[in-house]
């Protein structure tokens, strides 16, 4: 099957662009992407040439081709800078995958839109929580452990796209902590850019991670993120009054 290509003239005129792939059988968008050159056509090529690839997107393309149809390719915006292409792609992905708007997943994209966590779709209340956070107030008798998520909060896939993080997993470990001190805390707070993004109530003692590549001992914790008291007290609170130590990733608050 001969796949289409743009002429050099068209490539130069397009610059960076944002595109979508459409299933001709129901005229529904199933993929949003950005790129330049022949990027919009590359997915069909990969689906045909790489027999071992099994992503939802590739399976959808194979299904369309096997049924005797061709994927429809649409250029949504072009003549963009690379940065603007990232932004447009992010907005479209968020709009088509936001659960409150879509009861069924419309896209086969495996990653969230760029900056989805900070700048993506939010309710008005969530915007207030993000930008007008109240300072954290420690409840008497509570002991907290804050962990710094700045390096892991925005994860990236092999092709450079930001991946929706599992906040529980990246907050629970692996951390260089004093087990004796960590075992006494009431809550573990995952902090990104000075705001508490997740609150874990431990349901076990901290356990050493065997075979960790770091030379220092690392520990992780099991817990729950739906503890009402912990979330009411500490979730979405500003903790800039409790800075992490220089080069430190953890801090205790007593």
C-alpha positions in Angstrom: 0.0 0.0 0.0 1.5 3.3 -1.1 1.3 5.9 1.6 0.9 9.7 0.8 3.7 12.2 1.3 3.8 16.0 1.2 5.9 17.7 -1.4 8.9 19.8 -0.1 7.0 22.9 -0.9 4.0 21.9 1.2 6.3 20.9 4.1 7.9 24.3 4.0 4.5 26.1 4.0 3.1 23.9 6.8 5.9 24.4 9.3 4.8 22.9 12.7 1.2 21.8 12.7 -1.5 20.1 14.8 -3.4 17.3 13.1 -6.1 14.6 13.8 -6.7 11.2 12.5 -10.3 10.3 11.7 -12.1 7.0 11.3 -14.0 7.2 8.0 -16.6 4.7 9.1 -18.1 7.0 11.8 -16.2 10.3 11.1 -14.9 10.3 14.7 -11.5 11.7 15.7 -9.4 9.0 17.3 -6.0 10.6 17.6 -4.5 14.2 18.0 -0.9 14.9 17.3 1.6 17.6 16.4 4.6 17.6 14.2 6.1 18.7 10.9 7.0 17.2 7.6 5.1 13.9 7.0 4.4 13.3 10.6 0.6 13.1 10.0 1.1 10.1 7.7 3.7 8.3 9.8 1.2 6.4 12.0 -0.3 4.4 9.1 3.2 3.6 8.0 4.2 2.3 11.4 1.0 0.3 11.6 1.8 -1.5 8.4 5.5 -1.9 8.8 5.9 -2.7 12.5 4.0 -5.9 13.0 4.8 -6.1 16.7 3.4 -2.7 17.6 0.1 -3.1 19.5 -1.0 0.3 20.7 -4.7 1.3 20.6 -3.9 3.8 17.9 -2.1 1.3 15.7 -4.8 -1.3 16.2 -7.4 1.2 15.1 -5.5 2.1 12.0 -5.1 -1.6 11.1 -8.8 -2.2 11.6 -9.7 0.6 9.3 -7.3 -0.6 6.6 -8.4 -4.2 6.9 -12.0 -3.1 6.4 -11.0 -1.5 3.1 -10.9 2.1 4.1 -8.3 4.8 4.5 -7.6 6.9 7.6 -8.6 10.5 7.1 -5.9 13.0 7.9 -6.8 16.6 8.9 -4.5 19.5 9.5 -6.2 21.5 12.3 -3.7 24.4 12.5 -0.4 25.0 10.7 2.3 27.7 10.4 2.9 27.3 14.1 6.0 27.5 16.2 6.8 24.3 18.0 5.8 25.8 21.3 2.4 26.9 20.0 1.9 23.4 18.4 2.4 21.9 21.8 -0.2 24.2 23.3 -2.8 23.6 20.6 -2.3 19.9 20.8 -2.6 19.9 24.6 -5.9 21.9 24.5 -7.5 19.6 22.0 -6.4 16.4 23.9 -7.7 17.7 27.2 -11.0 18.8 25.7 -11.6 15.4 24.1 -10.5 13.3 27.1 -11.9 15.3 30.0 -14.2 12.9 31.9 -16.8 15.5 32.7 -17.4 16.2 29.0 -16.9 12.7 27.6 -18.5 9.6 28.9 -16.5 7.5 26.4 -12.9 7.9 25.6 -12.7 9.5 22.2 -8.9 9.3 21.6 -6.3 6.5 21.4 -3.6 8.9 22.6 -1.8 7.2 25.5 -0.5 10.5 27.0 -2.2 13.6 28.5 -1.9 17.0 27.0 1.2 19.0 27.7 1.0 20.9 31.0 -2.3 19.1 31.7 -1.8 19.2 35.5 -1.1 22.9 35.9 -2.8 24.5 32.9 -5.3 22.0 31.7 -9.1 21.9 32.1 -10.2 22.6 35.6 -13.4 23.6 37.4 -13.6 27.2 38.8 -13.2 25.7 42.3 -10.0 23.8 41.2 -8.5 27.0 39.8 -9.1 28.7 43.1 -7.5 25.8 44.9 -4.5 25.9 42.6 -3.8 29.6 42.7 -5.4 30.9 45.9 -4.4 28.1 48.3 -4.6 28.6 52.0 -1.5 28.0 54.1 -1.1 24.7 55.7 -2.0 24.6 59.4 -0.7 21.6 61.4 -3.2 20.0 63.6 -2.0 19.6 67.2 -0.6 16.2 67.7 0.0 15.4 64.0 3.3 14.6 62.5 3.7 15.0 58.8 6.2 14.0 56.2 6.4 16.1 53.0 8.1 14.7 49.9 9.1 16.8 47.0 7.6 15.8 43.7 9.1 18.5 41.5 11.3 16.2 39.6 8.7 13.4 39.0 5.4 15.2 38.9 5.5 15.8 35.2 6.7 12.5 33.7 7.7 12.2 30.1 7.4 9.4 27.6 10.0 8.3 25.1 8.7 10.7 22.5 8.8 13.7 24.8 5.1 14.0 25.7 4.0 14.6 29.3 2.4 11.6 30.9 -0.4 11.8 33.4 1.3 10.9 36.7 0.1 8.4 39.3 0.3 10.7 42.3 -0.1 7.9 44.8 2.8 5.9 43.3 5.2 8.8 43.0 4.4 10.0 46.5 4.7 6.8 48.4 8.3 6.2 47.5 11.2 5.5 47.1 12.6 8.0 49.6 15.7 8.3 51.7 14.1 8.6 55.1 14.8 7.6 58.7 12.5 4.6 59.1 12.1 5.3 62.9 10.9 8.9 62.2 8.9 8.1 59.1 7.0 5.3 60.9 5.6 7.9 63.3 4.0 10.3 60.8 0.2 10.6 60.5 0.2 11.6 56.8 2.6 11.8 53.9 2.2 14.9 51.7 3.2 14.9 48.1 4.2 18.5 47.3 4.7 20.1 43.8 5.6 23.7 43.5 4.8 24.5 47.1 1.3 23.0 47.0 0.1 19.7 48.5 -1.2 17.6 45.6 -1.9 14.3 47.4 -2.3 13.2 51.0 -1.5 9.6 51.9 -2.6 8.1 55.3 -0.2 5.2 55.9 -1.7 1.7 56.4 1.7 0.0 57.0 5.2 0.6 58.2 7.8 1.9 55.8 9.5 -0.9 53.9 13.1 -0.9 52.6 13.3 -1.1 48.8 15.6 -4.0 48.0 18.1 -3.7 45.2 17.6 0.1 44.8 20.4 1.5 42.5 21.0 4.3 45.0 23.8 3.7 47.5 21.6 5.0 50.3 18.7 3.0 51.8 15.4 3.8 50.2 11.9 3.2 51.7 8.3 3.3 50.5 4.9 3.2 52.2 1.5 1.7 51.6 -1.5 3.8 52.4 -4.8 5.4 51.2 -5.6 8.7 49.6 -9.2 9.0 50.5 -8.8 9.8 54.2 -11.4 12.6 54.8 -9.6 14.2 57.7 -6.2 14.3 56.0 -7.6 15.7 52.8 -9.7 18.3 54.6 -6.7 19.5 56.6 -3.9 19.3 54.1 -4.9 18.7 50.5 -4.3 21.8 48.2 -2.6 23.7 51.0 0.3 26.1 50.5 3.5 24.8 52.2 5.9 27.5 51.1 6.3 28.4 54.8 7.9 24.9 55.2 10.7 24.9 52.6 12.6 21.7 51.8 16.3 21.7 52.9 18.9 22.5 50.3 19.0 19.5 47.9 16.6 17.7 50.2 13.5 15.8 48.9 11.9 15.2 52.3 10.9 17.3 55.3 9.2 16.4 58.6 6.7 18.8 60.2 5.9 18.3 63.8 
